[in-house]
Amino acid sequence: MKKRIPGLFLGLMMSVSILSGCDNQAGTPAPSTSAVQPASAPVEQTAPAEKTPKYVFLFIGDGMSHVQVNAAQVYTGNNKSGEVAMKNLNFTKFPVAGVATTYDSTSFCPDSASTATSISCGVKTHSGVIGLNVDKTTKPQSITEKLKAAGMKIGIVSSVTINHATPAAFYAHIASRNDYYEIAEQLANSNFDYFGGGAISEPTGKDKTKPDVTETIKSKGYKVVNTKNDILALNSSSGKVYAVNPVLQDSGSIPYAIDTKADDLTLSDYVKKGIDVLDNEKGFFMMCESGKIDWACHANDALSTITDTLAFEKAIQVAVDFADKHPDDTLILVTGDHETGGMTIGYAATGYNTAFDILGRQKMSYIAFDSLITDMKKNNPKLTLNDVLPVIKENFGLLAPSDPDAKIEANKAYTLTDYEFEKLESGFAESMKPTDKRTKNPETDLLYSTYDPLSVTLTHIINNKAGIGWTSYAHTGTPVPVYAMGVGAEQFGGSYDNTDIFKKLISVCGL
Ligand SMILES: [Zn+2]
């Protein structure tokens, strides 16, 4: 994009006219309505680099902190118990790494609405609030709005619903992340150039009585496509686009990577297509969220988290390949918005040992397993654990103590202990009750939270056997890593707050 304006950072007088085409609040880290800072105002920005990036990729792994990244490295590196080897992911090899704190104005365990707002707008706000200051009323201008005003095209990609909190923070300003309909209306009015990935949550409103917001999006000039052929045919002359994944899983999201079929579109395809659609002389900014790293961590399903992190790595590779062709014009950032699940490598019962290869015996996500069991329950209301054990063996690789294969020494690691089998019996008994008849007490809250008692018991058992622990079904206060490569990457080293990611972007982009 345009040339940087070093004078701003030196505190020199600078005519606003020079800033025409971009935003007048440039160089002012705090939300402000004044157009020009006094010449003597202290400026906190670090010294700018010489060049500004024409292409900016911001990858956000929802719920992805150090341990989610590290778990993917261990899983791909160490596939045998007792062998310690770790494989780097493409972004862990980026030349610059930093660490960002994630607390918001109401919690040290923040949510995606407030943390994505900190990244997109540079402000702290309440959990649940999108794109508004802490007063829940005034609107800071987001990085995407500033860059759009400066002439860049804007793309927003997410593996979860496109009006979910993280993507919404880059195009909407609203007091509640749950107002999905209004968020989608703001999407329609954003005039941003490319939306891709999941469907729209509550397209006809909470009570399903409003006109379909997809029509509003179309009426604002968007081409809405949802077949593989139509999506793959998109290009730089397609105009404004919303590409919806043809295959949708829980709540309208792209399926977990572990459940994806060979010819399904993936997050990588949406990044590739984003580049095709957004390509133009003035450059582009693309935010790509991998949202189900978070969802799998909420459910304490380690392998689904790991495989979605590896799918995220593939999506990032698309940007890395693009950067290889445009090395002097591209900045790539990879970060998380917060940690989810209190995931640990190391578990109380396994001490200093891990055996991540055990995870490889899991064949589907917890949510796919839930629907498998739901179908079995429908077909046989008197389903017993004995009926289900072969399905558990098939899809989690776990053997009941009574299974003939449990006698084979090599299968010892995959055989349930008596203690684990008792947990499984309890989880199955709870799972067979109608949802509103399930036991509700502090112990079952800790054991199952709101998840299906059978599948969450199974993920806990297989994770614990592998040496992975969980402390929460919610978010935690662990800081997140920030990896950077390309133009201006050096500004992202060190330890800082998530609001600084916005401020550094402003600086790097010369706004
Ligand atoms: Zn979450």
Boltz pocket constraint, residues with backbone or C-beta under 6 A from the ligand:
constraints:
  - pocket:
      binder: B
      contacts: [[A, 63], [A, 112], [A, 294], [A, 295], [A, 298], [A, 340], [A, 475]]
      max_distance: 6.0
